[in-house]
Amino acid sequence: MTAGERVVVVGAGVAGLTTAVVLAEAGTSVHVIAEKVPGVTSLAAGAMWGPYLVEPKDKVDQWGQRSLKIFRKLAEDPSTGVRLTSGIEASRTTEAPPDWATTLPGFRPCEPAELPTGFTAGYRFTVPLIDMPAYLDYLLRRLDAAGGTVERRRLASLADAGPASVMVNCAGLGARDLVPDPGLRPIRGQHVVVANPGLSEFFSEDTGLSPDLLCFYPHGDTVVLGGTAIDGEGDLAPDDKAAADILARCAKVEPRLAEARVLEHRIGARPTCATVRVEAEIQGDGNVVVHNYGHGGAGVTLSWGCAEEISELLTAQ
C-alpha cells in the first residue's frame, strides 16, 4: 500500500494503539475503532516487560527485544509512564532463570538473605515497568499528534468498520467473534492498586501455571498488586475474595503493604491463543485484513515489535 491510504485499526488496547501510532507516524491515514478507549484489559495490566508463557518463541524473542529497546528509550521521559526499575523475581523451587532475564541490566542471582521466607531461588535485574493508565494516555496523545483519529463504537463484524484500504485487527478477545477465531480464549486477571507505602523496587514470583500470582509493581504514588490468571474465565466483575487473597500474598512478602490504602481494582481478560497471530489474510472479497492478537499476558511486552511487523506487512501489500 502507499502513503495516504486509509487504514482502520480495530481495537484500542496496547496492541491497537501502538500499531496505530507506528502506522500514523509512517504517513498512513489511520482511524481507530473500539468500544472502549483505551481498552479495559490493557488498562488492567501491571505491567512489567517480560515474555511470559507466550509462543512462538523465536518470533516472541524478536518482538520482545524490539519492544524492550523502545521502552528503554521511552523511560527517559517521565510523562510516558515508563520507568526502569530494579527488583527481584523469585521462586519457591530452584529454577534456572529464563534466558531473557539473563540479558537484562544488573542481572545477578540473589543471595539467600535477599529472599523472602519460603523462597529458595531468585535473581535481580532492572526492567521497564509501565504505568498503564499513564502510558495508554501517552499513546493516544502521540496518535493524535500524528493525525490519527479515534471512534468509540462496538462492531458487529469486521465489515461493520466501513470502507478501508486495509483493516488491522487488534481486537484482542473481541477477535473471537469478529474473525471468528474459536481458538482464542480469555485468561482473567485481577490487580489491586494501593497507595505506595514507600516501595521503589518490584517483586515477582515465578508461579508457573498457577492461577494465583504474586507480584507488586511500584508506580510512583501507587503500587499495583497481583494477581490472578484464571484460564477460560472472562468475567470482569471484581472478586472480593481474590482481592483479599492478593493483598495477603503480597503483604506476606512486603509487610508495608498490609495497611496500604486500597485505591481501585483492575480486572481484564488476557486474549490468549496457542500462538500469537500476526499475519495478513486476503478475504474472499479481496480485502486485506492484517491480524495482531492473541498476546495473552505479554501484550505490552510484544507491542512495539508486533506493531512494526504489521507495518512491514502493509508495506508489502
C-alpha positions in Angstrom: 0.0 0.0 0.0 1.0 3.6 -0.4 1.3 6.5 2.0 -2.0 8.3 2.5 -4.2 5.3 2.1 -6.8 4.8 4.8 -6.2 2.0 7.4 -8.7 1.1 10.0 -7.3 -0.3 13.2 -9.9 -2.3 15.2 -9.2 -2.2 19.0 -7.7 0.4 21.3 -5.7 -1.7 23.7 -1.9 -1.6 23.8 -1.7 -3.6 20.6 -4.1 -1.4 18.7 -2.8 1.9 19.9 0.8 1.0 19.4 0.1 -0.3 15.9 -1.9 2.9 15.1 1.0 5.1 16.3 3.5 3.2 14.2 1.4 3.4 11.0 0.3 7.0 11.5 3.9 8.2 12.1 4.9 6.4 8.9 2.4 8.6 7.0 -0.6 6.4 6.8 -4.1 7.8 7.4 -5.2 5.8 10.5 -8.7 5.5 12.0 -9.1 3.5 15.2 -12.5 2.0 16.1 -13.1 0.5 19.5 -15.9 0.1 22.0 -13.6 1.1 24.9 -10.8 3.7 24.6 -8.4 2.7 25.9 -9.0 -1.0 26.1 -10.1 -2.3 29.5 -7.7 -5.3 29.6 -4.7 -3.1 28.8 -5.6 -0.6 31.5 -5.7 -3.5 34.0 -2.1 -4.7 33.2 0.6 -4.5 35.8 2.8 -4.0 33.8 6.4 -5.3 33.7 8.2 -6.2 30.5 8.8 -9.9 30.2 7.8 -12.5 27.5 5.9 -14.9 29.8 4.1 -18.0 28.6 3.7 -17.0 25.0 4.6 -18.6 21.7 6.1 -18.9 19.1 9.4 -18.4 20.9 11.6 -17.3 18.0 9.2 -14.5 17.0 8.4 -13.6 20.6 12.1 -13.1 21.3 12.3 -10.8 18.3 9.2 -8.8 19.1 10.1 -8.6 22.8 13.6 -7.4 22.2 12.5 -4.7 19.8 9.9 -3.5 22.3 12.4 -3.6 25.1 14.7 -1.2 23.2 11.9 1.2 22.7 10.6 1.1 26.3 14.2 1.9 27.5 14.1 5.0 25.3 10.6 5.9 26.5 11.8 5.7 30.1 13.9 8.8 29.5 10.6 10.8 29.5 8.6 10.5 32.8 5.4 11.6 31.0 5.3 8.3 29.2 4.6 6.3 32.3 7.6 4.1 31.7 10.3 3.7 34.3 13.4 1.5 34.5 13.1 -0.3 37.9 15.2 -2.7 39.8 13.7 -5.7 41.6 13.6 -9.4 42.2 11.9 -12.4 40.6 11.9 -15.3 43.0 10.9 -19.0 43.1 9.9 -21.4 45.9 11.8 -24.1 43.9 15.3 -24.0 42.5 14.6 -22.7 39.0 17.0 -21.6 36.4 16.3 -18.0 35.2 14.7 -17.6 31.8 17.1 -16.7 29.1 15.5 -13.2 28.5 16.2 -12.3 32.1 19.9 -13.0 32.0 20.4 -10.3 29.3 18.9 -7.5 31.4 21.0 -4.8 33.1 22.0 -5.6 36.7 21.2 -9.3 36.4 22.6 -11.5 39.2 21.4 -14.4 41.3 20.1 -13.3 44.7 21.9 -14.1 48.0 19.7 -16.2 50.4 19.4 -13.2 52.7 17.7 -11.2 50.0 14.8 -13.6 49.5 11.6 -13.6 51.5 10.8 -16.6 53.8 9.8 -19.7 51.8 11.7 -18.8 48.6 14.8 -20.8 47.6 16.0 -19.1 44.5 15.8 -15.7 42.8 17.5 -13.2 40.6 17.7 -9.4 40.5 17.5 -7.3 37.3 16.4 -3.9 36.0 13.5 -3.8 33.6 10.8 -1.4 32.3 7.7 -1.0 34.4 4.8 0.6 32.6 2.1 2.5 34.4 -0.7 1.6 32.1 -3.2 4.4 32.5 -0.4 7.0 32.0 1.1 5.0 29.2 -2.1 4.5 27.2 -2.9 8.2 27.5 0.6 8.9 26.1 -0.1 6.6 23.1 -3.4 8.4 22.5 -1.6 11.8 22.6 1.0 10.5 20.2 -1.6 9.1 17.8 -3.4 12.4 17.8 -0.2 14.3 17.1 0.4 12.0 14.1 -3.0 12.8 12.7 -4.8 9.5 13.7 -8.4 9.6 14.6 -10.4 7.5 17.1 -14.0 6.4 17.1 -15.8 4.8 20.0 -18.1 2.2 18.6 -18.9 -1.5 19.1 -18.5 -3.6 15.9 -20.8 -6.4 15.0 -18.3 -7.7 12.4 -15.0 -6.5 10.8 -17.0 -5.5 7.8 -19.0 -3.2 10.1 -15.9 -1.0 10.4 -16.7 0.5 6.9 -14.5 1.2 3.9 -10.7 1.0 4.3 -7.8 0.2 2.1 -6.6 -2.3 4.8 -8.0 -3.3 8.1 -5.8 -4.2 11.1 -7.5 -6.5 13.6 -6.1 -5.7 17.1 -9.4 -6.6 18.8 -7.9 -8.7 21.5 -10.6 -11.1 22.9 -13.1 -9.5 20.6 -11.4 -11.2 17.7 -13.0 -14.5 18.9 -16.3 -13.3 17.4 -15.1 -10.8 14.8 -12.8 -13.1 12.9 -14.2 -15.6 14.1 -11.5 -17.5 16.0 -12.8 -20.2 18.4 -9.2 -20.9 19.5 -9.0 -17.6 21.3 -9.8 -17.8 25.0 -9.7 -15.4 28.0 -7.5 -15.7 31.0 -8.9 -13.5 33.7 -6.5 -11.2 35.5 -7.2 -9.1 38.6 -5.0 -6.5 40.2 -5.4 -4.4 43.3 -4.0 -0.8 43.3 -2.9 0.7 46.6 -1.3 3.9 47.8 2.5 3.4 47.8 3.8 2.9 51.4 7.4 3.6 50.3 8.3 0.9 47.8 10.7 1.6 45.0 11.5 -2.0 43.8 9.3 -4.6 42.2 8.9 -8.2 43.3 7.5 -11.1 41.2 7.2 -14.7 42.0 7.7 -17.3 39.2 4.4 -19.2 39.8 4.4 -21.2 36.6 0.9 -22.2 35.5 -0.7 -21.4 38.9 -3.9 -19.2 38.7 -2.6 -17.4 41.9 0.1 -14.9 41.1 2.3 -12.8 43.4 3.8 -9.6 42.3 3.9 -5.9 43.1 4.9 -3.1 40.8 5.5 0.4 42.2 4.5 3.3 40.0 5.3 6.5 42.0 2.4 7.2 44.3 0.8 3.8 43.7 1.6 0.1 43.7 -0.1 -2.5 41.5 -0.5 -5.8 43.3 -1.2 -9.0 41.6 -2.7 -11.2 40.7 -4.8 -13.9 39.1 -4.6 -15.9 35.9 -7.9 -17.9 35.6 -7.9 -19.8 32.3 -11.1 -19.7 30.4 -12.7 -17.0 32.6 -13.7 -13.7 31.0 -16.0 -12.2 33.6 -14.8 -8.7 34.5 -16.7 -8.2 37.8 -14.5 -7.6 40.8 -13.9 -10.7 43.0 -13.6 -9.6 46.7 -12.1 -12.9 47.9 -9.5 -12.8 45.1 -8.6 -9.2 46.0 -8.2 -10.1 49.7 -6.0 -13.1 48.8 -3.8 -10.9 46.5 -3.4 -8.4 49.4 -2.5 -11.2 51.8 0.0 -12.8 49.5 1.8 -9.5 48.7 1.8 -8.4 52.4 3.4 -11.6 53.4 6.4 -10.7 51.2 6.3 -7.0 51.9 4.7 -6.2 55.3 4.4 -2.5 54.5 1.6 -3.4 52.1 -0.6 -4.8 54.8 -2.0 -1.4 55.8 -1.8 0.3 52.4 -4.9 2.1 51.4 -6.8 0.4 48.5 -7.4 2.8 45.6 -9.0 0.6 43.0 -9.4 -2.9 41.5 -8.5 -3.6 37.9 -9.8 -6.6 36.0 -9.1 -7.7 32.5 -9.3 -10.8 30.3 -6.0 -11.7 28.6 -6.7 -12.7 24.9 -4.8 -16.0 24.6 -4.1 -18.3 21.7 -1.8 -21.2 21.2 0.4 -18.8 19.3 0.3 -15.0 18.7 -1.3 -14.2 15.4 0.5 -11.6 13.3 -0.2 -12.2 9.7 -2.0 -10.8 6.6 -5.2 -12.5 5.3 -6.8 -11.9 1.9 -10.5 -12.4 2.4 -13.0 -13.7 -0.2 -13.9 -10.3 -1.4 -10.3 -9.4 -2.0 -10.0 -7.1 1.0 -6.9 -7.4 3.2 -7.1 -7.9 7.0 -3.9 -7.9 9.0 -4.2 -9.7 12.3 -2.4 -8.7 15.5 -3.9 -10.5 18.5 -3.6 -13.4 20.9 -0.7 -12.0 23.0 -2.0 -13.4 26.3 -0.3 -11.7 29.2 2.5 -10.4 27.0 0.6 -7.7 25.1 2.7 -4.8 26.5 6.0 -6.8 26.1 5.4 -7.5 22.5 3.6 -4.4 21.4 6.2 -2.4 19.5 7.8 -5.4 17.8 4.4 -6.7 16.6 3.3 -3.2 15.5 6.5 -2.8 13.4 5.9 -6.2 11.8 2.4 -5.1 10.9 3.8 -2.0 9.3 6.2 -4.2 7.3 3.3 -6.5 6.2 1.3 -3.5 5.0 4.3 -2.1 3.0 4.4 -5.4 1.2 0.7 -5.2 0.2 
